[in-house]
Amino acid sequence: MSEDVSDIEVRVADIAPILERARQEMGKVLVGQRYLVDRLLIGLLADGHVLVEGVPGLAKTTAVKALANSLHLDFSRIQFTPDLLPADVVGTQVYQPHAGTFTTRMGPVMANLVLADEINRAPPKVQSALLEAMQERQVTIGSETYQLPRPFLVLATQNPIEQEGTYPLPEAQVDRFMLKLRVTYPTLEEELEVIARSASPTPPLSAVCGADDLLRAQGVVRDIKVTDVLQRYIVDLVRATREPGTVDKELARAIEFGASPRASIALTAAARAHAFLDGRGYALPEDVKAIAPDVLRHRVLPTYEAEADGLDAEKIVRRLLEKVDQR
């Protein structure tokens, strides 16, 4: 390894223990869920938004709140409902009769960490207001534009089994999320532990990491080395979602729309963050393969024929990972 990589690994080793303590704090209220915890940390480190999908009762909201409590960051929660308005998210101007002027009241989006709970329950106008803030990192109220604080991360949850009274996110807007996580049921041992813990009061969590620490960690992640060969592998993998027939003839008619270059950027950043959590100053193909399903599953739209054959986006991505050459 070059000296540059060695220097980066020294910086990784300097700040990684802080995030490890945050992981331990979250473990006080979460049982298992290592995948979910690590992916939330990757979203933080890579400065990307995260969409968490799972049936009710899998501790999605609990995990996000635990993350916020273990970090010394401004936190807000928005419970999305059908009657929510864009002003309830970004803020609005309020008339002051005694002064005859308007004052600006900022919405809950003006925080470091925003939990958008059950985002698919709000109408498209509200979803668009939040997703615009996610992309532009700013909000406009009246004639004034306000920069969102740094770091800024949206963690959204949605329930995949309910369709009545919901407004599914359009594919183009889901693309604003760097990662889409699918949370599954716990193991038998984990569920027994959940029951045992439910009889005791929830322990308080200590904030072990502040905004400055997190921004410093994000700076280290951006410096983690990604070789030209690995960049080519990432691009080949993303392009294979648009031209699947070049790597697997059976997938030629399986994908309606593939991932855009934004996916290549997100996959590179997430691979860097994955390497950081592993204590390395350089990314490997294993980092790309580990995080690729979370980056690509919401960016690949299967055809009707593929869905009829039981081939969903998850299976398509995993087949592409098997077929695309690492060079």
C-alpha positions as CSV (number, residue, x, y, z in Angstrom):
1,M,0.0,0.0,0.0
2,S,1.2,3.5,-0.7
3,E,2.0,6.1,2.0
4,D,-1.2,8.0,1.0
5,V,-3.3,5.0,1.9
6,S,-1.4,4.5,5.1
7,D,-2.1,8.1,6.1
8,I,-5.8,7.7,5.4
9,E,-5.9,4.5,7.5
10,V,-4.3,6.5,10.4
11,R,-7.2,9.0,10.1
12,V,-9.7,6.2,9.9
13,A,-8.3,4.6,13.0
14,D,-8.5,8.0,14.8
15,I,-12.2,8.6,14.3
16,A,-13.6,5.1,13.8
17,P,-13.8,4.3,17.5
18,I,-16.3,7.2,17.9
19,L,-18.7,5.6,15.5
20,E,-18.1,2.2,17.1
21,R,-19.3,3.7,20.4
22,A,-22.4,5.0,18.6
23,R,-23.1,1.5,17.4
24,Q,-22.7,0.2,20.9
25,E,-25.1,2.8,22.2
26,M,-27.7,1.8,19.6
27,G,-27.3,-1.8,20.7
28,K,-28.7,-0.9,24.1
29,V,-32.2,-0.6,22.6
30,L,-31.8,-2.7,19.4
31,V,-31.6,-6.5,19.3
32,G,-29.6,-7.8,16.3
33,Q,-30.3,-5.6,13.3
34,R,-26.5,-5.3,12.6
35,Y,-27.3,-4.9,8.9
36,L,-29.7,-2.0,9.5
37,V,-27.3,-0.2,11.9
38,D,-24.3,-0.5,9.6
39,R,-26.3,0.7,6.6
40,L,-27.6,3.7,8.6
41,L,-24.0,4.6,9.5
42,I,-23.0,4.2,5.8
43,G,-25.7,6.6,4.9
44,L,-24.3,9.1,7.4
45,L,-20.7,8.6,6.4
46,A,-21.5,8.8,2.6
47,D,-23.7,11.9,3.1
48,G,-26.6,10.1,1.5
49,H,-30.3,9.7,2.4
50,V,-31.7,6.3,3.4
51,L,-35.1,4.7,2.7
52,V,-36.0,1.9,5.1
53,E,-38.7,-0.6,4.1
54,G,-40.2,-3.3,6.2
55,V,-43.4,-4.6,7.7
56,P,-44.6,-3.0,11.0
57,G,-42.9,-4.0,14.3
58,L,-39.4,-4.5,13.0
59,A,-37.9,-1.5,14.9
60,K,-37.4,0.7,11.9
61,T,-38.4,3.9,13.7
62,T,-36.7,2.7,16.9
63,A,-33.4,2.3,15.0
64,V,-33.5,5.8,13.6
65,K,-34.4,7.4,16.9
66,A,-31.6,5.4,18.6
67,L,-29.1,6.6,15.9
68,A,-30.3,10.2,16.6
69,N,-29.9,9.8,20.4
70,S,-26.4,8.4,20.1
71,L,-25.4,11.4,18.0
72,H,-25.3,15.0,19.3
73,L,-27.3,16.3,16.3
74,D,-30.4,18.3,15.8
75,F,-33.2,15.7,15.3
76,S,-36.8,16.1,14.1
77,R,-39.5,13.6,13.3
78,I,-42.2,14.1,10.7
79,Q,-45.2,11.7,10.9
80,F,-46.5,11.6,7.3
81,T,-50.3,11.6,7.0
82,P,-52.7,12.2,4.1
83,D,-53.6,15.7,5.4
84,L,-50.0,16.9,5.7
85,L,-49.1,20.1,3.8
86,P,-45.7,21.1,2.3
87,A,-45.6,24.0,4.8
88,D,-45.7,21.4,7.6
89,V,-42.4,20.1,6.3
90,V,-40.4,23.1,5.1
91,G,-42.0,25.9,7.0
92,T,-44.1,28.9,6.1
93,Q,-44.5,32.7,6.6
94,V,-46.7,33.8,9.5
95,Y,-48.4,37.2,9.5
96,Q,-47.8,39.3,12.6
97,P,-50.9,41.6,12.9
98,H,-49.4,43.9,15.5
99,A,-46.4,44.7,13.3
100,G,-48.1,44.3,9.9
101,T,-45.3,42.0,8.7
102,F,-44.6,38.4,8.0
103,T,-42.1,36.3,9.9
104,T,-40.7,33.0,8.8
105,R,-41.4,29.9,10.8
106,M,-39.0,27.1,9.8
107,G,-40.3,23.6,9.5
108,P,-39.0,20.4,11.0
109,V,-36.8,19.8,7.9
110,M,-34.4,22.3,9.3
111,A,-32.4,19.7,11.3
112,N,-29.3,17.6,10.9
113,L,-31.2,14.3,11.1
114,V,-34.8,14.1,9.8
115,L,-37.0,11.0,10.3
116,A,-39.7,10.9,7.7
117,D,-41.9,8.3,9.2
118,E,-44.2,6.4,6.8
119,I,-43.3,8.7,3.9
120,N,-45.7,6.9,1.5
121,R,-48.7,8.1,3.5
122,A,-48.4,11.8,2.5
123,P,-49.6,13.1,-0.9
124,P,-47.2,13.7,-3.7
125,K,-47.0,17.5,-3.1
126,V,-45.6,16.9,0.4
127,Q,-43.3,14.2,-0.8
128,S,-41.9,16.5,-3.5
129,A,-41.3,19.3,-0.9
130,L,-39.2,17.0,1.2
131,L,-37.4,15.4,-1.8
132,E,-36.5,18.8,-3.2
133,A,-34.9,19.7,0.1
134,M,-33.0,16.4,0.0
135,Q,-31.6,17.1,-3.4
136,E,-30.9,20.8,-3.2
137,R,-30.0,21.0,0.5
138,Q,-32.0,24.1,0.8
139,V,-35.6,25.3,1.1
140,T,-37.3,28.4,-0.3
141,I,-40.0,30.1,1.8
142,G,-41.6,33.1,0.2
143,S,-38.8,35.0,-1.5
144,E,-36.0,33.8,0.8
145,T,-33.8,30.7,0.4
146,Y,-32.4,29.0,3.5
147,Q,-29.5,26.5,3.5
148,L,-30.1,23.3,5.5
149,P,-27.7,22.5,8.2
150,R,-24.6,20.3,7.7
151,P,-24.6,17.4,8.0
152,F,-28.2,16.8,6.7
153,L,-29.6,13.4,6.4
154,V,-33.2,12.1,5.7
155,L,-34.1,8.7,7.0
156,A,-37.4,7.7,5.7
157,T,-39.5,4.6,6.5
158,Q,-42.3,3.0,4.6
159,N,-44.6,-0.1,5.0
160,P,-44.6,-2.2,1.8
161,I,-47.7,-4.3,2.6
162,E,-50.3,-1.5,2.9
163,Q,-51.6,0.1,-0.3
164,E,-54.9,1.7,0.8
165,G,-54.4,5.3,1.8
166,T,-50.8,5.4,0.5
167,Y,-49.0,7.3,-2.2
168,P,-46.1,5.2,-3.6
169,L,-43.0,7.2,-4.3
170,P,-42.4,7.6,-8.1
171,E,-39.2,5.9,-9.3
172,A,-37.6,9.3,-10.2
173,Q,-38.1,10.5,-6.6
174,V,-37.0,7.2,-5.0
175,D,-33.7,7.7,-6.9
176,R,-33.0,10.6,-4.5
177,F,-32.3,8.1,-1.8
178,M,-28.7,6.7,-1.8
179,L,-29.8,3.5,-0.1
180,K,-33.0,1.5,0.1
181,L,-32.9,-1.0,2.9
182,R,-35.2,-4.0,3.4
183,V,-35.6,-5.0,7.0
184,T,-36.5,-8.6,7.7
185,Y,-37.8,-10.5,10.7
186,P,-35.5,-11.3,13.6
187,T,-34.1,-14.8,14.3
188,L,-35.7,-17.0,17.0
189,E,-33.0,-16.1,19.5
190,E,-33.3,-12.4,18.7
191,E,-37.1,-12.4,19.2
192,L,-36.7,-14.1,22.5
193,E,-34.3,-11.4,23.6
194,V,-36.7,-8.7,22.4
195,I,-39.4,-10.2,24.7
196,A,-37.0,-10.4,27.6
197,R,-36.0,-6.7,27.2
198,S,-39.6,-5.5,26.7
199,A,-40.2,-6.0,30.5
200,S,-37.5,-3.6,31.4
201,P,-37.4,0.2,31.0
202,T,-35.6,1.5,27.9
203,P,-32.1,2.5,29.0
204,P,-31.0,6.1,28.2
205,L,-28.5,6.6,25.4
206,S,-25.5,8.8,25.5
207,A,-24.5,11.1,22.6
208,V,-21.0,10.1,21.7
209,C,-20.6,11.9,18.4
210,G,-21.3,15.5,17.3
211,A,-21.7,17.3,14.0
212,D,-18.0,18.2,13.8
213,D,-17.0,14.6,14.4
214,L,-19.4,13.4,11.7
215,L,-18.2,16.0,9.2
216,R,-14.6,15.0,9.9
217,A,-15.5,11.3,9.3
218,Q,-17.3,12.2,6.1
219,G,-14.1,14.0,5.0
220,V,-12.0,10.9,5.7
221,V,-14.5,8.7,3.7
222,R,-14.2,11.0,0.7
223,D,-10.5,10.5,0.7
224,I,-10.6,6.7,0.8
225,K,-8.9,5.3,-2.3
226,V,-10.9,3.8,-5.2
227,T,-8.6,2.6,-8.0
228,D,-9.3,3.1,-11.6
229,V,-10.0,-0.6,-12.0
230,L,-12.6,-0.5,-9.2
231,Q,-14.2,2.5,-10.7
232,R,-14.5,0.7,-14.0
233,Y,-16.1,-2.3,-12.3
234,I,-18.6,0.0,-10.6
235,V,-19.5,1.7,-14.0
236,D,-19.7,-1.7,-15.7
237,L,-22.1,-2.9,-13.0
238,V,-24.4,0.1,-13.3
239,R,-24.3,0.1,-17.1
240,A,-25.3,-3.6,-17.0
241,T,-28.6,-2.6,-15.5
242,R,-29.2,-0.5,-18.6
243,E,-27.8,-3.1,-21.1
244,P,-28.4,-6.4,-19.3
245,G,-28.2,-8.4,-22.5
246,T,-24.5,-7.7,-22.7
247,V,-23.8,-9.8,-19.6
248,D,-26.7,-12.2,-19.5
249,K,-29.0,-13.0,-22.5
250,E,-31.8,-14.1,-20.2
251,L,-31.9,-10.7,-18.6
252,A,-32.2,-8.8,-21.9
253,R,-36.0,-8.4,-21.6
254,A,-36.1,-8.3,-17.8
255,I,-35.3,-4.6,-17.1
256,E,-37.6,-1.8,-18.2
257,F,-35.3,1.0,-16.8
258,G,-31.8,0.7,-15.4
259,A,-29.8,2.9,-13.0
260,S,-28.6,6.3,-14.0
261,P,-25.0,7.7,-13.4
262,R,-26.3,8.9,-10.0
263,A,-26.1,5.2,-9.0
264,S,-22.5,5.1,-10.0
265,I,-21.7,8.0,-7.8
266,A,-23.8,6.6,-4.9
267,L,-22.2,3.1,-5.2
268,T,-18.7,4.6,-5.1
269,A,-19.5,6.7,-2.1
270,A,-21.2,3.8,-0.3
271,A,-18.3,1.5,-1.0
272,R,-15.9,4.0,0.5
273,A,-18.1,4.2,3.6
274,H,-18.2,0.4,3.8
275,A,-14.4,0.3,3.7
276,F,-14.2,2.9,6.4
277,L,-16.4,0.7,8.7
278,D,-14.0,-2.1,8.0
279,G,-11.0,0.0,9.0
280,R,-9.4,0.4,5.6
281,G,-8.2,3.4,3.6
282,Y,-9.0,1.8,0.3
283,A,-12.1,0.2,-1.2
284,L,-12.3,-3.4,-2.6
285,P,-14.7,-5.2,-5.0
286,E,-16.1,-6.9,-1.9
287,D,-17.2,-3.5,-0.6
288,V,-19.0,-2.8,-3.9
289,K,-20.7,-6.3,-3.8
290,A,-21.8,-5.9,-0.2
291,I,-23.5,-2.5,-0.7
292,A,-24.6,-2.8,-4.4
293,P,-28.1,-4.4,-3.6
294,D,-28.9,-1.5,-1.3
295,V,-27.8,1.1,-3.9
296,L,-29.5,-0.5,-6.9
297,R,-32.6,-2.3,-5.8
298,H,-34.8,0.9,-6.0
299,R,-33.1,2.0,-9.3
300,V,-33.8,-1.1,-11.4
301,L,-37.4,-1.4,-12.7
302,P,-38.2,-4.9,-13.9
303,T,-40.5,-5.5,-16.8
304,Y,-44.0,-7.1,-16.4
305,E,-42.7,-10.3,-18.0
306,A,-39.9,-10.5,-15.4
307,E,-42.2,-9.9,-12.5
308,A,-44.6,-12.6,-13.9
309,D,-41.6,-15.0,-13.9
310,G,-40.8,-14.1,-10.2
311,L,-37.8,-12.1,-11.1
312,D,-37.8,-8.9,-9.0
313,A,-35.2,-6.1,-8.8
314,E,-33.4,-7.8,-5.9
315,K,-32.9,-11.0,-7.9
316,I,-31.9,-9.1,-11.0
317,V,-29.2,-7.2,-9.1
318,R,-27.8,-10.3,-7.6
319,R,-27.6,-12.0,-11.0
320,L,-25.8,-9.0,-12.4
321,L,-23.3,-9.2,-9.5
322,E,-22.6,-12.8,-10.5
323,K,-22.2,-12.0,-14.2
324,V,-20.3,-8.7,-14.3
325,D,-16.5,-9.2,-14.5
326,Q,-14.4,-7.7,-11.7
327,R,-11.5,-7.3,-14.2
